[in-house]
Amino acid sequence: MNKRSRRKVLVLALVFGVSIATVLGLTALEENMLFFFSPTQVNAGEAPQERSFRVGGLVVPGSINRLPDSLTVQFEVTDNAENMTVEYTGILPDLFREGEGIVAIGSFAAGGRFVADEVLAKHDENYMPPEVADALKASGQYDYSGKM
Amino acid sequence: MIPELGHFALIIALVISVVQAVVSLVGAAKNNAALMAIARPASLAQFFFVGLAYAALTHAFIVHDFSVLNVVQHSNLVQPLQYRITGVWGSHEGSLLLWVFIHSIWLVALAAFSHHLPQMMISRVLAVMSLVGSGFLSFLLFTSNPFERVFPAPLDGNELNPLLQDFGMIIHPPLLYIGYVGFAVAFSFAVAALIAGRLDATWARWSRPWTTAAWSFLTMGIALGSWWAYIELGWGGWWFWDPVENASFMPWLVGTALIHSLASTEKRGVFKSWTVLLAILTFSLSLLGAFIVRSGVLTSVHAFAVDPERGVFILAFLVIVVGSSLTLYAWRSAAVVSIGRFKWFSRESVLLLNNIIFLTAAMAVFIGTMYPLVVDAFGGGKISVGRPYFDTMFSMIAIPLLLLLGIGPTVRWKVDNWKRNSKVLSFFFISSLVLGMLIPFLVEDQLNIAVGLGLAGAMWVASTTFKELFSRLSRGASLPLSYLGMVMGHLGLAAFVVGVTVTMTYHIERDMRMVPGESYDIAGYEFRFQGVKKIQGPNYTADEALIEIWYEGKKVDDLIPQKRIYSDFGNPMTEASIDVTLFRDLYAALGEELENGAWSMRVYYKPFIRWIWIGAGFMAIGGFLAISDRRYRQTVTSRKRRRAGTNATVADNVA
């Protein structure tokens, strides 16, 4: 096989590999995409009923309610316009606190409760999840001075 | 005074780097030995001044100079000395200074260990390195000055993020940066070769040990980051597909392709322009990583305080570097002729396949990481890509990779006959597959295809690697260090695959609610919760639990997980406690106090998780073995002799 046609075949193989990867990748991507919604959007019914999604906001002070003899916690998150209740069973992250920004990943369970599989808090003092910041800006409640 | 000195030293370093780049590039273009000769001393000078700046900032941290904003923000009076020294790179500004400092170390190392290279080549390489360095120095000086003062100076500073007060954090960033920045060396060699218009196999030989070294450091850096996250974040996971982890993983993947492609180019003179392109791509991905981390565009554990100006700067820098090097490439590479010829079944083909697989993997990570950004930019809303995407992609990519890796090292350069090894290889293939499938069945009484395939793949790679090793030994063939390095690297990957498959399938994770006196059984281990007491650390107070672990009536270990409150903010911090053996980790992390003296607690059983980091360690050691091969030094001396009498020797003496 001469050089030119060999190079062609090699390039074709490369293109083929990359396109297979792209197709498989986009399929897997489509299935595992998580959309973000603010409490206002969730209450307006914009969040999917069947699929997992992410919701974020500030933990409403005084709303944390621990069910007795279990690791189940209920708390409210807010974008300072509307509130919604999140239920989570497990250990909350170190920096989960009242008034702080969090992101919860989960879906609706029976009875319309939002059950989170994972709760993420910010990781240092000055950092707020960008989605939460944007949600607060959208509701006109963002404090531009930096700290929440 | 000293901080101003540091700031001034940085400015001098920036000036030197620009002057050096221009003068030595002009010198090389005009073949002017005197101009080219400034490359080495100027590199040394850059190293000196950047080192001075680095020392100045470290000094400010050590002596609690709270008139420096960076010191105020990232250290306080009670912080132990070692975390004041490492606190230097706990901030965006300081870590960028570390980055620039490491860049200057690579630069001075290049200048010191390159006396075998023609002066023209090394002048160009050092010039390109300096240009890249000047980009980072400007970034540091114009957007992120670490020496900024604050007036009036406060009496005490803010605590360094407690997450960063850990041994893993002392060594993880430097190693990672050594790797990232090291790829700038490979990039500089490639660009220098492009400028010279001489893309022969020699540039590959020269840049190969440097690239392998950078790759080994990056491997260690990533592995340490994973290990630190496992211990320190208290989640017991070892990889989260976090954008910043991906940012380090992409250059690693393409860098792995690069070190394999360099082998083809060096030994057989093939894939020349491809290898150059890979070198450019690897470094570009390092820069992209820097952009992702520094700009805060993606949600991440690692996000520094966000400043859009910095993102714009790096993005511009990235565009300049990629744009100019690709233009140069388009202009020069047309002249490149591949001399090597090879048949379908040859080492060259196998290495090409390796490249395709690693690039596919990098592409998968790239898409998963950048897609949310693209969607957001086009107004498609905030999305993120869940970890199942990455897990699916990588388990699919692992199959052809392991298949290929078992065959690859047995195949000869240029042309080979499949029949030569087909019997032995088929035997190993079938027995690995059978054994791999059998093991989970025997241990767990249950067929598990995923684990079976993973174990089979690992055994297949290990067995053919050993087969090749033994047949070399029995032939009486020499075993150069570079070959042993490859063996180590490939065995490392096999160990890594075992670790990943077993951990991911058989790990047990329980979030528990426990009262003192209670016990809980996991995988035959009994976790006995004895209670919690308060203790006092140097700059924190903690609740410390005592959990005894019993196995078959014998006590194995005491686990003492802590929940620390660092003095400044009352920030809680989980400090996990782990009982380690080669085959399993027992992991306990303290949650929070519940009602009636109960505590929430995480208890994990993680079989074979150590193999993940041991595997990565093997890979890194393999890289270091490969670069200590005599081959690189031999070619050095023989080349020197051959070159006697050329202007290069004169220039060498000057330097």
Interface residues (C-beta under 8 A of the other chain):
Chain A: M1 K3 L10 A13 L14 G17 V18 A21 T22 L24 G25 L26 A28 L29 E31 N32 M33 L34 F35 F36 S52 R54 R66 P68 D69 S70 L71 T89 G90 I91 L92 D94 L95 V103 H123 D124 E125 N126 Y127 P129 P130 E131 D134
Chain B: N158 N161 L163 G234 G296 T299 V301 A303 A305 V306 S338 R341 W344 L352 I356 I357 L359 T360 M363 A364 I367 G368 Y371 G381 K382 I383 S384 V385 G386 R387 P388 Y389 T392 M393 M396 D511 M512 R513 F569 N571 P572 M573 T574 A589 G591 E592 L594 E595 S600 M601 R602
